[in-house]
Amino acid sequence: MASIGGKSRTRRRTAKEHGPDPVDIHVGQRLRIGRELAGLTQTGIGKELGMSFQVVQKYEQGEIRISASRLFQLAKLLEKPVSYFFEGLENPSAAAPPEQGIVRREIELVRAFRAIESSEVQQRLLLLMRDVGERQPA
């Protein structure tokens, strides 16, 4: 605790000292998933919003915080509500590590599925995948 004018206060949490905040990590993971599902690159997002791909990369890793105005811009670009970035975040201190999130193969599957124009074909594929999944040994 630091003491200023006789008043004591706790030290502020910093990314440099304590690592990224779990909420920033979660929001960054949601940004990466949303970006990949939209078929955008870090460079593409950077160009659209007037920043470098390195900044987008740091956002996705939770290294730097996303301001409210930037979060709003990203939500518009990804065609998501701002609340999308906070979905699945019940307990900020217990944010899931990246390896427990959606993996690239799953993102590619969703993008390919969305590219199918026929709802009948989508439904048949969904049934096929459920059937294959149920037949897998435990």
BELKAGI-V607606 format. One record per run of one state. SS is the DSSP state (hx for helix, st for strand, lp for the rest). FROM is the first residue (numbers start at 0). TO is the last residue. If there is no record, write none. Layout:
ss: (SS	SS)
from: (FROM	FROM)
to: (TO	TO)
This chain:
ss: (lp	st	lp	st	lp	hx	lp	hx	lp	hx	lp	hx	lp	hx	lp	hx	lp	hx	lp	hx	lp	hx	lp	hx	lp)
from: (0	1	4	6	9	14	18	21	37	41	49	52	61	67	78	81	86	91	94	97	100	103	115	118	135)
to: (0	3	5	8	13	17	20	36	40	48	51	60	66	77	80	85	90	93	96	99	102	114	117	134	137)
